[in-house]
Amino acid sequence: VMSKNAAVFSRIADSLKEQVRRLLALQDSADPLMSEILSIYIVSGSLSVYRHWISDGQKEPREQIDAYLETMSIACAQAAMHP
């Protein structure tokens, strides 16, 4: 049986993976291996940020964390796909 936090993080991870896949699908030259590694990288980093945010008492609004992560994820994907 999955804990409540594990279930939440699983849903977040699934949502992030889908967002990254959609972003990468828009790239004309998306190398499949690069896309897979990039999605794992972005999702893992984002989950770490959310875990830290929760353990730190959720001092900032989640929307602010979401917006920062979205900005960084897009920049990371663009840099990786177009070096």
PyMOL Python script that loads the backbone (N, CA, C, O; Angstrom):
from pymol import cmd

cmd.read_pdbstr("""\
ATOM      1  N   VAL A   1       0.849  -1.191   0.000  1.00  0.00           N
ATOM      2  CA  VAL A   1       0.000   0.000   0.000  1.00  0.00           C
ATOM      3  C   VAL A   1       0.888   1.245   0.000  1.00  0.00           C
ATOM      4  O   VAL A   1       1.815   1.367   0.800  1.00  0.00           O
ATOM      5  N   MET A   2       0.587   2.143  -0.895  1.00  0.00           N
ATOM      6  CA  MET A   2       1.373   3.364  -1.055  1.00  0.00           C
ATOM      7  C   MET A   2       0.937   4.395  -0.020  1.00  0.00           C
ATOM      8  O   MET A   2      -0.259   4.575   0.211  1.00  0.00           O
ATOM      9  N   SER A   3       1.906   5.079   0.611  1.00  0.00           N
ATOM     10  CA  SER A   3       1.583   6.128   1.565  1.00  0.00           C
ATOM     11  C   SER A   3       0.937   7.303   0.831  1.00  0.00           C
ATOM     12  O   SER A   3       1.016   7.417  -0.392  1.00  0.00           O
ATOM     13  N   LYS A   4       0.300   8.168   1.610  1.00  0.00           N
ATOM     14  CA  LYS A   4      -0.355   9.340   1.015  1.00  0.00           C
ATOM     15  C   LYS A   4       0.663  10.211   0.284  1.00  0.00           C
ATOM     16  O   LYS A   4       0.405  10.641  -0.840  1.00  0.00           O
ATOM     17  N   ASN A   5       1.817  10.481   0.901  1.00  0.00           N
ATOM     18  CA  ASN A   5       2.845  11.304   0.250  1.00  0.00           C
ATOM     19  C   ASN A   5       3.365  10.634  -1.007  1.00  0.00           C
ATOM     20  O   ASN A   5       3.556  11.296  -2.027  1.00  0.00           O
ATOM     21  N   ALA A   6       3.597   9.324  -0.949  1.00  0.00           N
ATOM     22  CA  ALA A   6       4.095   8.608  -2.125  1.00  0.00           C
ATOM     23  C   ALA A   6       3.084   8.692  -3.262  1.00  0.00           C
ATOM     24  O   ALA A   6       3.467   8.846  -4.422  1.00  0.00           O
ATOM     25  N   ALA A   7       1.807   8.592  -2.941  1.00  0.00           N
ATOM     26  CA  ALA A   7       0.764   8.686  -3.967  1.00  0.00           C
ATOM     27  C   ALA A   7       0.741  10.080  -4.585  1.00  0.00           C
ATOM     28  O   ALA A   7       0.579  10.221  -5.797  1.00  0.00           O
ATOM     29  N   VAL A   8       0.900  11.106  -3.756  1.00  0.00           N
ATOM     30  CA  VAL A   8       0.920  12.480  -4.251  1.00  0.00           C
ATOM     31  C   VAL A   8       2.115  12.677  -5.182  1.00  0.00           C
ATOM     32  O   VAL A   8       1.974  13.238  -6.269  1.00  0.00           O
ATOM     33  N   PHE A   9       3.297  12.212  -4.751  1.00  0.00           N
ATOM     34  CA  PHE A   9       4.489  12.369  -5.579  1.00  0.00           C
ATOM     35  C   PHE A   9       4.385  11.561  -6.864  1.00  0.00           C
ATOM     36  O   PHE A   9       4.908  11.976  -7.898  1.00  0.00           O
ATOM     37  N   SER A  10       3.728  10.436  -6.814  1.00  0.00           N
ATOM     38  CA  SER A  10       3.530   9.632  -8.021  1.00  0.00           C
ATOM     39  C   SER A  10       2.657  10.385  -9.017  1.00  0.00           C
ATOM     40  O   SER A  10       2.944  10.387 -10.215  1.00  0.00           O
ATOM     41  N   ARG A  11       1.598  11.020  -8.535  1.00  0.00           N
ATOM     42  CA  ARG A  11       0.728  11.814  -9.414  1.00  0.00           C
ATOM     43  C   ARG A  11       1.484  13.020  -9.976  1.00  0.00           C
ATOM     44  O   ARG A  11       1.352  13.348 -11.155  1.00  0.00           O
ATOM     45  N   ILE A  12       2.275  13.676  -9.123  1.00  0.00           N
ATOM     46  CA  ILE A  12       3.067  14.817  -9.589  1.00  0.00           C
ATOM     47  C   ILE A  12       4.047  14.364 -10.660  1.00  0.00           C
ATOM     48  O   ILE A  12       4.185  15.014 -11.696  1.00  0.00           O
ATOM     49  N   ALA A  13       4.730  13.244 -10.411  1.00  0.00           N
ATOM     50  CA  ALA A  13       5.710  12.730 -11.374  1.00  0.00           C
ATOM     51  C   ALA A  13       5.042  12.413 -12.703  1.00  0.00           C
ATOM     52  O   ALA A  13       5.574  12.758 -13.759  1.00  0.00           O
ATOM     53  N   ASP A  14       3.885  11.762 -12.666  1.00  0.00           N
ATOM     54  CA  ASP A  14       3.169  11.430 -13.898  1.00  0.00           C
ATOM     55  C   ASP A  14       2.789  12.695 -14.661  1.00  0.00           C
ATOM     56  O   ASP A  14       2.930  12.756 -15.882  1.00  0.00           O
ATOM     57  N   SER A  15       2.310  13.697 -13.941  1.00  0.00           N
ATOM     58  CA  SER A  15       1.928  14.955 -14.570  1.00  0.00           C
ATOM     59  C   SER A  15       3.147  15.647 -15.190  1.00  0.00           C
ATOM     60  O   SER A  15       3.082  16.147 -16.313  1.00  0.00           O
ATOM     61  N   LEU A  16       4.256  15.668 -14.447  1.00  0.00           N
ATOM     62  CA  LEU A  16       5.469  16.291 -14.966  1.00  0.00           C
ATOM     63  C   LEU A  16       5.984  15.558 -16.197  1.00  0.00           C
ATOM     64  O   LEU A  16       6.385  16.190 -17.174  1.00  0.00           O
ATOM     65  N   LYS A  17       5.974  14.238 -16.156  1.00  0.00           N
ATOM     66  CA  LYS A  17       6.435  13.455 -17.310  1.00  0.00           C
ATOM     67  C   LYS A  17       5.605  13.783 -18.543  1.00  0.00           C
ATOM     68  O   LYS A  17       6.145  13.934 -19.639  1.00  0.00           O
ATOM     69  N   GLU A  18       4.296  13.893 -18.365  1.00  0.00           N
ATOM     70  CA  GLU A  18       3.425  14.211 -19.494  1.00  0.00           C
ATOM     71  C   GLU A  18       3.726  15.607 -20.033  1.00  0.00           C
ATOM     72  O   GLU A  18       3.762  15.806 -21.248  1.00  0.00           O
ATOM     73  N   GLN A  19       3.941  16.574 -19.143  1.00  0.00           N
ATOM     74  CA  GLN A  19       4.256  17.931 -19.577  1.00  0.00           C
ATOM     75  C   GLN A  19       5.575  17.962 -20.345  1.00  0.00           C
ATOM     76  O   GLN A  19       5.679  18.627 -21.375  1.00  0.00           O
ATOM     77  N   VAL A  20       6.583  17.243 -19.844  1.00  0.00           N
ATOM     78  CA  VAL A  20       7.880  17.208 -20.519  1.00  0.00           C
ATOM     79  C   VAL A  20       7.743  16.534 -21.878  1.00  0.00           C
ATOM     80  O   VAL A  20       8.316  17.002 -22.861  1.00  0.00           O
ATOM     81  N   ARG A  21       6.994  15.447 -21.942  1.00  0.00           N
ATOM     82  CA  ARG A  21       6.791  14.756 -23.229  1.00  0.00           C
ATOM     83  C   ARG A  21       6.129  15.686 -24.247  1.00  0.00           C
ATOM     84  O   ARG A  21       6.517  15.710 -25.415  1.00  0.00           O
ATOM     85  N   ARG A  22       5.123  16.453 -23.799  1.00  0.00           N
ATOM     86  CA  ARG A  22       4.454  17.388 -24.706  1.00  0.00           C
ATOM     87  C   ARG A  22       5.424  18.467 -25.188  1.00  0.00           C
ATOM     88  O   ARG A  22       5.431  18.830 -26.364  1.00  0.00           O
ATOM     89  N   LEU A  23       6.236  18.969 -24.269  1.00  0.00           N
ATOM     90  CA  LEU A  23       7.216  19.981 -24.633  1.00  0.00           C
ATOM     91  C   LEU A  23       8.208  19.429 -25.651  1.00  0.00           C
ATOM     92  O   LEU A  23       8.515  20.091 -26.642  1.00  0.00           O
ATOM     93  N   LEU A  24       8.705  18.225 -25.410  1.00  0.00           N
ATOM     94  CA  LEU A  24       9.697  17.639 -26.304  1.00  0.00           C
ATOM     95  C   LEU A  24       9.089  17.251 -27.646  1.00  0.00           C
ATOM     96  O   LEU A  24       9.784  17.250 -28.663  1.00  0.00           O
ATOM     97  N   ALA A  25       7.816  16.925 -27.661  1.00  0.00           N
ATOM     98  CA  ALA A  25       7.157  16.565 -28.915  1.00  0.00           C
ATOM     99  C   ALA A  25       7.111  17.761 -29.873  1.00  0.00           C
ATOM    100  O   ALA A  25       7.011  17.590 -31.088  1.00  0.00           O
ATOM    101  N   LEU A  26       7.184  18.952 -29.319  1.00  0.00           N
ATOM    102  CA  LEU A  26       7.167  20.161 -30.148  1.00  0.00           C
ATOM    103  C   LEU A  26       8.525  20.419 -30.814  1.00  0.00           C
ATOM    104  O   LEU A  26       8.630  21.221 -31.742  1.00  0.00           O
ATOM    105  N   GLN A  27       9.539  19.740 -30.335  1.00  0.00           N
ATOM    106  CA  GLN A  27      10.882  19.916 -30.890  1.00  0.00           C
ATOM    107  C   GLN A  27      11.024  19.054 -32.142  1.00  0.00           C
ATOM    108  O   GLN A  27      10.748  17.855 -32.111  1.00  0.00           O
ATOM    109  N   ASP A  28      11.454  19.667 -33.236  1.00  0.00           N
ATOM    110  CA  ASP A  28      11.600  18.943 -34.493  1.00  0.00           C
ATOM    111  C   ASP A  28      12.703  17.889 -34.433  1.00  0.00           C
ATOM    112  O   ASP A  28      12.563  16.810 -35.008  1.00  0.00           O
ATOM    113  N   SER A  29      13.793  18.198 -33.743  1.00  0.00           N
ATOM    114  CA  SER A  29      14.964  17.319 -33.762  1.00  0.00           C
ATOM    115  C   SER A  29      15.115  16.518 -32.469  1.00  0.00           C
ATOM    116  O   SER A  29      16.231  16.224 -32.041  1.00  0.00           O
ATOM    117  N   ALA A  30      14.002  16.174 -31.858  1.00  0.00           N
ATOM    118  CA  ALA A  30      14.057  15.485 -30.577  1.00  0.00           C
ATOM    119  C   ALA A  30      14.639  14.075 -30.730  1.00  0.00           C
ATOM    120  O   ALA A  30      13.992  13.183 -31.279  1.00  0.00           O
ATOM    121  N   ASP A  31      15.856  13.891 -30.242  1.00  0.00           N
ATOM    122  CA  ASP A  31      16.502  12.591 -30.205  1.00  0.00           C
ATOM    123  C   ASP A  31      15.813  11.766 -29.109  1.00  0.00           C
ATOM    124  O   ASP A  31      15.683  12.244 -27.983  1.00  0.00           O
ATOM    125  N   PRO A  32      15.373  10.551 -29.409  1.00  0.00           N
ATOM    126  CA  PRO A  32      14.628   9.772 -28.416  1.00  0.00           C
ATOM    127  C   PRO A  32      15.392   9.541 -27.105  1.00  0.00           C
ATOM    128  O   PRO A  32      14.806   9.645 -26.028  1.00  0.00           O
ATOM    129  N   LEU A  33      16.680   9.232 -27.184  1.00  0.00           N
ATOM    130  CA  LEU A  33      17.450   9.013 -25.958  1.00  0.00           C
ATOM    131  C   LEU A  33      17.589  10.310 -25.177  1.00  0.00           C
ATOM    132  O   LEU A  33      17.421  10.321 -23.958  1.00  0.00           O
ATOM    133  N   MET A  34      17.896  11.406 -25.868  1.00  0.00           N
ATOM    134  CA  MET A  34      18.004  12.707 -25.207  1.00  0.00           C
ATOM    135  C   MET A  34      16.673  13.062 -24.546  1.00  0.00           C
ATOM    136  O   MET A  34      16.654  13.551 -23.416  1.00  0.00           O
ATOM    137  N   SER A  35      15.572  12.821 -25.234  1.00  0.00           N
ATOM    138  CA  SER A  35      14.251  13.127 -24.688  1.00  0.00           C
ATOM    139  C   SER A  35      13.977  12.332 -23.415  1.00  0.00           C
ATOM    140  O   SER A  35      13.472  12.877 -22.433  1.00  0.00           O
ATOM    141  N   GLU A  36      14.310  11.047 -23.435  1.00  0.00           N
ATOM    142  CA  GLU A  36      14.081  10.194 -22.262  1.00  0.00           C
ATOM    143  C   GLU A  36      14.929  10.656 -21.083  1.00  0.00           C
ATOM    144  O   GLU A  36      14.424  10.794 -19.969  1.00  0.00           O
ATOM    145  N   ILE A  37      16.211  10.892 -21.322  1.00  0.00           N
ATOM    146  CA  ILE A  37      17.104  11.336 -20.247  1.00  0.00           C
ATOM    147  C   ILE A  37      16.672  12.698 -19.719  1.00  0.00           C
ATOM    148  O   ILE A  37      16.666  12.928 -18.510  1.00  0.00           O
ATOM    149  N   LEU A  38      16.317  13.583 -20.612  1.00  0.00           N
ATOM    150  CA  LEU A  38      15.883  14.922 -20.211  1.00  0.00           C
ATOM    151  C   LEU A  38      14.615  14.862 -19.369  1.00  0.00           C
ATOM    152  O   LEU A  38      14.501  15.576 -18.373  1.00  0.00           O
ATOM    153  N   SER A  39      13.666  14.025 -19.755  1.00  0.00           N
ATOM    154  CA  SER A  39      12.426  13.939 -18.972  1.00  0.00           C
ATOM    155  C   SER A  39      12.702  13.386 -17.576  1.00  0.00           C
ATOM    156  O   SER A  39      12.123  13.865 -16.600  1.00  0.00           O
ATOM    157  N   ILE A  40      13.575  12.387 -17.467  1.00  0.00           N
ATOM    158  CA  ILE A  40      13.934  11.841 -16.148  1.00  0.00           C
ATOM    159  C   ILE A  40      14.619  12.923 -15.310  1.00  0.00           C
ATOM    160  O   ILE A  40      14.315  13.083 -14.128  1.00  0.00           O
ATOM    161  N   TYR A  41      15.533  13.655 -15.922  1.00  0.00           N
ATOM    162  CA  TYR A  41      16.285  14.711 -15.249  1.00  0.00           C
ATOM    163  C   TYR A  41      15.345  15.793 -14.703  1.00  0.00           C
ATOM    164  O   TYR A  41      15.444  16.179 -13.539  1.00  0.00           O
ATOM    165  N   ILE A  42      14.447  16.271 -15.541  1.00  0.00           N
ATOM    166  CA  ILE A  42      13.537  17.337 -15.132  1.00  0.00           C
ATOM    167  C   ILE A  42      12.567  16.857 -14.056  1.00  0.00           C
ATOM    168  O   ILE A  42      12.329  17.560 -13.074  1.00  0.00           O
ATOM    169  N   VAL A  43      12.010  15.669 -14.239  1.00  0.00           N
ATOM    170  CA  VAL A  43      11.046  15.146 -13.266  1.00  0.00           C
ATOM    171  C   VAL A  43      11.724  14.897 -11.916  1.00  0.00           C
ATOM    172  O   VAL A  43      11.180  15.259 -10.873  1.00  0.00           O
ATOM    173  N   SER A  44      12.900  14.285 -11.936  1.00  0.00           N
ATOM    174  CA  SER A  44      13.607  13.996 -10.684  1.00  0.00           C
ATOM    175  C   SER A  44      13.960  15.287  -9.939  1.00  0.00           C
ATOM    176  O   SER A  44      13.768  15.387  -8.727  1.00  0.00           O
ATOM    177  N   GLY A  45      14.470  16.257 -10.670  1.00  0.00           N
ATOM    178  CA  GLY A  45      14.805  17.534 -10.046  1.00  0.00           C
ATOM    179  C   GLY A  45      13.578  18.242  -9.487  1.00  0.00           C
ATOM    180  O   GLY A  45      13.616  18.792  -8.387  1.00  0.00           O
ATOM    181  N   SER A  46      12.505  18.226 -10.244  1.00  0.00           N
ATOM    182  CA  SER A  46      11.276  18.877  -9.791  1.00  0.00           C
ATOM    183  C   SER A  46      10.729  18.206  -8.540  1.00  0.00           C
ATOM    184  O   SER A  46      10.307  18.886  -7.604  1.00  0.00           O
ATOM    185  N   LEU A  47      10.732  16.876  -8.516  1.00  0.00           N
ATOM    186  CA  LEU A  47      10.251  16.171  -7.328  1.00  0.00           C
ATOM    187  C   LEU A  47      11.107  16.498  -6.114  1.00  0.00           C
ATOM    188  O   LEU A  47      10.587  16.618  -5.004  1.00  0.00           O
ATOM    189  N   SER A  48      12.402  16.641  -6.307  1.00  0.00           N
ATOM    190  CA  SER A  48      13.284  17.015  -5.202  1.00  0.00           C
ATOM    191  C   SER A  48      12.930  18.398  -4.667  1.00  0.00           C
ATOM    192  O   SER A  48      12.926  18.620  -3.457  1.00  0.00           O
ATOM    193  N   VAL A  49      12.635  19.319  -5.567  1.00  0.00           N
ATOM    194  CA  VAL A  49      12.239  20.661  -5.141  1.00  0.00           C
ATOM    195  C   VAL A  49      10.934  20.603  -4.344  1.00  0.00           C
ATOM    196  O   VAL A  49      10.828  21.242  -3.297  1.00  0.00           O
ATOM    197  N   TYR A  50       9.941  19.849  -4.820  1.00  0.00           N
ATOM    198  CA  TYR A  50       8.674  19.730  -4.089  1.00  0.00           C
ATOM    199  C   TYR A  50       8.875  19.075  -2.724  1.00  0.00           C
ATOM    200  O   TYR A  50       8.276  19.505  -1.738  1.00  0.00           O
ATOM    201  N   ARG A  51       9.710  18.042  -2.658  1.00  0.00           N
ATOM    202  CA  ARG A  51       9.987  17.399  -1.358  1.00  0.00           C
ATOM    203  C   ARG A  51      10.606  18.399  -0.387  1.00  0.00           C
ATOM    204  O   ARG A  51      10.221  18.463   0.781  1.00  0.00           O
ATOM    205  N   HIS A  52      11.565  19.176  -0.879  1.00  0.00           N
ATOM    206  CA  HIS A  52      12.205  20.185  -0.043  1.00  0.00           C
ATOM    207  C   HIS A  52      11.183  21.234   0.401  1.00  0.00           C
ATOM    208  O   HIS A  52      11.161  21.634   1.564  1.00  0.00           O
ATOM    209  N   TRP A  53      10.347  21.668  -0.522  1.00  0.00           N
ATOM    210  CA  TRP A  53       9.320  22.667  -0.226  1.00  0.00           C
ATOM    211  C   TRP A  53       8.391  22.161   0.877  1.00  0.00           C
ATOM    212  O   TRP A  53       8.053  22.915   1.789  1.00  0.00           O
ATOM    213  N   ILE A  54       7.978  20.908   0.807  1.00  0.00           N
ATOM    214  CA  ILE A  54       7.096  20.323   1.817  1.00  0.00           C
ATOM    215  C   ILE A  54       7.821  20.207   3.153  1.00  0.00           C
ATOM    216  O   ILE A  54       7.281  20.596   4.188  1.00  0.00           O
ATOM    217  N   SER A  55       9.040  19.675   3.136  1.00  0.00           N
ATOM    218  CA  SER A  55       9.770  19.487   4.395  1.00  0.00           C
ATOM    219  C   SER A  55      10.163  20.816   5.035  1.00  0.00           C
ATOM    220  O   SER A  55      10.401  20.879   6.241  1.00  0.00           O
ATOM    221  N   ASP A  56      10.230  21.871   4.235  1.00  0.00           N
ATOM    222  CA  ASP A  56      10.585  23.204   4.728  1.00  0.00           C
ATOM    223  C   ASP A  56       9.360  23.991   5.180  1.00  0.00           C
ATOM    224  O   ASP A  56       9.470  25.169   5.517  1.00  0.00           O
ATOM    225  N   GLY A  57       8.208  23.356   5.189  1.00  0.00           N
ATOM    226  CA  GLY A  57       7.008  23.999   5.722  1.00  0.00           C
ATOM    227  C   GLY A  57       6.150  24.736   4.728  1.00  0.00           C
ATOM    228  O   GLY A  57       5.256  25.483   5.126  1.00  0.00           O
ATOM    229  N   GLN A  58       6.394  24.549   3.436  1.00  0.00           N
ATOM    230  CA  GLN A  58       5.566  25.152   2.389  1.00  0.00           C
ATOM    231  C   GLN A  58       5.409  26.663   2.592  1.00  0.00           C
ATOM    232  O   GLN A  58       4.301  27.197   2.545  1.00  0.00           O
ATOM    233  N   LYS A  59       6.535  27.336   2.818  1.00  0.00           N
ATOM    234  CA  LYS A  59       6.515  28.771   3.120  1.00  0.00           C
ATOM    235  C   LYS A  59       6.109  29.623   1.914  1.00  0.00           C
ATOM    236  O   LYS A  59       5.484  30.673   2.067  1.00  0.00           O
ATOM    237  N   GLU A  60       6.466  29.166   0.729  1.00  0.00           N
ATOM    238  CA  GLU A  60       6.113  29.897  -0.483  1.00  0.00           C
ATOM    239  C   GLU A  60       4.848  29.291  -1.082  1.00  0.00           C
ATOM    240  O   GLU A  60       4.577  28.107  -0.878  1.00  0.00           O
ATOM    241  N   PRO A  61       4.074  30.084  -1.816  1.00  0.00           N
ATOM    242  CA  PRO A  61       2.881  29.527  -2.479  1.00  0.00           C
ATOM    243  C   PRO A  61       3.295  28.479  -3.510  1.00  0.00           C
ATOM    244  O   PRO A  61       4.288  28.653  -4.217  1.00  0.00           O
ATOM    245  N   ARG A  62       2.533  27.396  -3.593  1.00  0.00           N
ATOM    246  CA  ARG A  62       2.868  26.338  -4.545  1.00  0.00           C
ATOM    247  C   ARG A  62       2.887  26.851  -5.968  1.00  0.00           C
ATOM    248  O   ARG A  62       3.677  26.380  -6.786  1.00  0.00           O
ATOM    249  N   GLU A  63       2.029  27.811  -6.275  1.00  0.00           N
ATOM    250  CA  GLU A  63       1.984  28.374  -7.620  1.00  0.00           C
ATOM    251  C   GLU A  63       3.319  29.019  -7.993  1.00  0.00           C
ATOM    252  O   GLU A  63       3.730  28.974  -9.152  1.00  0.00           O
ATOM    253  N   GLN A  64       3.993  29.618  -7.012  1.00  0.00           N
ATOM    254  CA  GLN A  64       5.294  30.223  -7.275  1.00  0.00           C
ATOM    255  C   GLN A  64       6.330  29.135  -7.581  1.00  0.00           C
ATOM    256  O   GLN A  64       7.132  29.277  -8.503  1.00  0.00           O
ATOM    257  N   ILE A  65       6.307  28.062  -6.811  1.00  0.00           N
ATOM    258  CA  ILE A  65       7.215  26.937  -7.046  1.00  0.00           C
ATOM    259  C   ILE A  65       6.931  26.355  -8.432  1.00  0.00           C
ATOM    260  O   ILE A  65       7.856  26.106  -9.205  1.00  0.00           O
ATOM    261  N   ASP A  66       5.655  26.140  -8.743  1.00  0.00           N
ATOM    262  CA  ASP A  66       5.271  25.609 -10.059  1.00  0.00           C
ATOM    263  C   ASP A  66       5.806  26.491 -11.187  1.00  0.00           C
ATOM    264  O   ASP A  66       6.368  25.990 -12.161  1.00  0.00           O
ATOM    265  N   ALA A  67       5.631  27.798 -11.051  1.00  0.00           N
ATOM    266  CA  ALA A  67       6.051  28.729 -12.104  1.00  0.00           C
ATOM    267  C   ALA A  67       7.567  28.700 -12.288  1.00  0.00           C
ATOM    268  O   ALA A  67       8.055  28.693 -13.418  1.00  0.00           O
ATOM    269  N   TYR A  68       8.312  28.683 -11.186  1.00  0.00           N
ATOM    270  CA  TYR A  68       9.775  28.617 -11.285  1.00  0.00           C
ATOM    271  C   TYR A  68      10.213  27.330 -11.965  1.00  0.00           C
ATOM    272  O   TYR A  68      11.068  27.345 -12.850  1.00  0.00           O
ATOM    273  N   LEU A  69       9.623  26.219 -11.548  1.00  0.00           N
ATOM    274  CA  LEU A  69      10.005  24.934 -12.129  1.00  0.00           C
ATOM    275  C   LEU A  69       9.652  24.865 -13.611  1.00  0.00           C
ATOM    276  O   LEU A  69      10.409  24.309 -14.407  1.00  0.00           O
ATOM    277  N   GLU A  70       8.514  25.425 -13.977  1.00  0.00           N
ATOM    278  CA  GLU A  70       8.133  25.439 -15.387  1.00  0.00           C
ATOM    279  C   GLU A  70       9.143  26.251 -16.203  1.00  0.00           C
ATOM    280  O   GLU A  70       9.585  25.817 -17.267  1.00  0.00           O
ATOM    281  N   THR A  71       9.500  27.422 -15.699  1.00  0.00           N
ATOM    282  CA  THR A  71      10.474  28.267 -16.397  1.00  0.00           C
ATOM    283  C   THR A  71      11.808  27.545 -16.553  1.00  0.00           C
ATOM    284  O   THR A  71      12.396  27.542 -17.634  1.00  0.00           O
ATOM    285  N   MET A  72      12.283  26.935 -15.469  1.00  0.00           N
ATOM    286  CA  MET A  72      13.569  26.237 -15.516  1.00  0.00           C
ATOM    287  C   MET A  72      13.513  25.007 -16.411  1.00  0.00           C
ATOM    288  O   MET A  72      14.473  24.713 -17.123  1.00  0.00           O
ATOM    289  N   SER A  73      12.402  24.293 -16.380  1.00  0.00           N
ATOM    290  CA  SER A  73      12.257  23.088 -17.198  1.00  0.00           C
ATOM    291  C   SER A  73      12.267  23.429 -18.683  1.00  0.00           C
ATOM    292  O   SER A  73      12.908  22.743 -19.479  1.00  0.00           O
ATOM    293  N   ILE A  74      11.562  24.479 -19.049  1.00  0.00           N
ATOM    294  CA  ILE A  74      11.523  24.906 -20.444  1.00  0.00           C
ATOM    295  C   ILE A  74      12.915  25.338 -20.899  1.00  0.00           C
ATOM    296  O   ILE A  74      13.371  24.961 -21.978  1.00  0.00           O
ATOM    297  N   ALA A  75      13.590  26.141 -20.055  1.00  0.00           N
ATOM    298  CA  ALA A  75      14.934  26.600 -20.410  1.00  0.00           C
ATOM    299  C   ALA A  75      15.899  25.421 -20.542  1.00  0.00           C
ATOM    300  O   ALA A  75      16.721  25.388 -21.457  1.00  0.00           O
ATOM    301  N   CYS A  76      15.799  24.470 -19.642  1.00  0.00           N
ATOM    302  CA  CYS A  76      16.662  23.288 -19.672  1.00  0.00           C
ATOM    303  C   CYS A  76      16.394  22.479 -20.936  1.00  0.00           C
ATOM    304  O   CYS A  76      17.331  22.058 -21.615  1.00  0.00           O
ATOM    305  N   ALA A  77      15.134  22.263 -21.249  1.00  0.00           N
ATOM    306  CA  ALA A  77      14.782  21.480 -22.444  1.00  0.00           C
ATOM    307  C   ALA A  77      15.260  22.169 -23.714  1.00  0.00           C
ATOM    308  O   ALA A  77      15.796  21.525 -24.616  1.00  0.00           O
ATOM    309  N   GLN A  78      15.065  23.474 -23.778  1.00  0.00           N
ATOM    310  CA  GLN A  78      15.503  24.205 -24.974  1.00  0.00           C
ATOM    311  C   GLN A  78      17.022  24.153 -25.122  1.00  0.00           C
ATOM    312  O   GLN A  78      17.530  23.979 -26.230  1.00  0.00           O
ATOM    313  N   ALA A  79      17.745  24.302 -24.025  1.00  0.00           N
ATOM    314  CA  ALA A  79      19.200  24.261 -24.065  1.00  0.00           C
ATOM    315  C   ALA A  79      19.698  22.872 -24.461  1.00  0.00           C
ATOM    316  O   ALA A  79      20.660  22.745 -25.218  1.00  0.00           O
ATOM    317  N   ALA A  80      19.048  21.847 -23.955  1.00  0.00           N
ATOM    318  CA  ALA A  80      19.478  20.468 -24.260  1.00  0.00           C
ATOM    319  C   ALA A  80      19.163  20.082 -25.706  1.00  0.00           C
ATOM    320  O   ALA A  80      19.942  19.379 -26.348  1.00  0.00           O
ATOM    321  N   MET A  81      18.044  20.533 -26.202  1.00  0.00           N
ATOM    322  CA  MET A  81      17.619  20.130 -27.537  1.00  0.00           C
ATOM    323  C   MET A  81      18.275  20.980 -28.630  1.00  0.00           C
ATOM    324  O   MET A  81      18.344  20.566 -29.787  1.00  0.00           O
ATOM    325  N   HIS A  82      18.751  22.162 -28.257  1.00  0.00           N
ATOM    326  CA  HIS A  82      19.382  23.070 -29.227  1.00  0.00           C
ATOM    327  C   HIS A  82      20.686  23.608 -28.647  1.00  0.00           C
ATOM    328  O   HIS A  82      20.783  24.799 -28.352  1.00  0.00           O
ATOM    329  N   PRO A  83      21.687  22.748 -28.481  1.00  0.00           N
ATOM    330  CA  PRO A  83      22.948  23.191 -27.854  1.00  0.00           C
ATOM    331  C   PRO A  83      23.685  24.223 -28.689  1.00  0.00           C
ATOM    332  O   PRO A  83      24.755  24.686 -28.294  1.00  0.00           O
TER     333      PRO A  83
END
""", "prot")
cmd.dss("prot")
cmd.show_as("cartoon", "prot")
cmd.util.cbc("prot")
cmd.orient("prot")
